């Protein structure tokens, strides 16, 4: 199935950004808003305590499972927000590298934020997403 998402790039903006600047979806697309994907295993335990990359991997794994349940894939993601509980840029980059690798050529618009704390005990990473699929 062809994705409903059209990634928008601009030659008037920096080409060093590792994602599209915007995305568009047609009027006949169904939008799916996902809660933040957390680094929890099936039992609800936080995975990868102290490890930003490992937690990002678990968030991606959980996000892909939620996408599947909604009839979507990672290529249907319109945009993401990656939250990292750290004030150190290297920790944000550690999580971001995992996200970028997971998205591959579908480099949907994304915002990477350093935050003070996230909801679960020992949680360092959370990924929010919006997807669009054709009806």
N, C-alpha and C positions, 0 to 999 in steps of 0.2 A: 504494500500500500504506500502511496506517495504521501509524504508529510504535508499537512496543511500549513506548516510554518515556513515563511520566507524570511531568511536572514538578510538584514540590510547592512551594507558596509558603506563607507564614505571615503572618497579620495581627499576630501577637504579636512579630514581629521587624521590623527596619528595612526600610522600603520603598525605601530609596535604593540598595540593593544591585542591581547590574545583571545578576543571574542568579538562577535559582531556588535555593532553599536545599538542596533534595534532589531526588532522582529515584527512581522505583520502576519495576521491570520485573516482568512476570508470570512465574510458574513455567515456562511453556512457551517462554520466550524463550531464544535462544542468545546468550550473552555473547561479545563479541569484544574482546580486550585488545590494544591497539596499542602497539608500541614508540614511543618519542618520535619525533615527526616533526621532521626537521631541515631547515635551509634549504639543501639541496643540489640542484643541477641534475642532469640525467640522466647527466652525466659524473662526478658526485661532487664537483664544485667548490662551495665555499660561495658562495651568492648574497648580494648586498647587504652587502658588507663595511662595517662601521661604521654600518649603517642598521637600527635595530631594527624599524621598520615594514615595510621591504622583506623582512627575514628572516622576520617573522611571516607575511607574505603567502605566501612560498615554503613555509613550514611548513604553512599551511592548504592550499595547492595539493597538496602531497605527501600530506597527511592525507586529503584528498578522494579522491585516486587510490587510496590504500590501502583506504579505506572501500568504494569501488567494487569493488575486487578481492575484498572480503569479502562482497559483496552487500548493502551498507549505504549509507546517505546521512548527511549531517550531522544530519538530524533523528532519526537512530537513536542519536546519542551520549548516553550516560548521564551522563558527567562528564569533565572535562578537568583537566589540571594544566599551567599555562603557566610555563615556566622562563625567566628573563631574566638574563643575565650582567651585572648592574649593581647598585650600591647606591644609585643615583639613582632616586627614585620616578618622575620624568618619563620615564625610559627604559622602566620597567615599564608605565606608562600608554600610551606610544607603541605598544608591542606589544599591549597589552590592547585598545586601540581597534580594531585590525585584527581581532582575534579576535571581539570583540562584533559588529562589522559582518558578519562572515562567518556568524555563527550567527543573526543576525536575531531573529525571535520565538522560536526554539528556544534560549532562554538557559539551557542546561544548567548545573548546578552546576559551579563551577570554582574552582581555587585558583591564585593568581598569586604566584609566588615570585621574589625576587631571589637569585641564586646567584653564587658567585665565578667559576666557570669551567664551560664545557661542553666536550664531547668533541672537536669538530672545530676545526681551525685557523680562527680568526676567527669562530667561531660565537657568536652573541649570544642566540638564541632557540631553544627546543625546546618542542613541545606533545605531551603524552601524552593518550591518550583511551581510554575504554571505551565500546563500543556494544552495543546489544541489538537483535536481530531475531527475529521469530517464525519458528519452524520450519515 
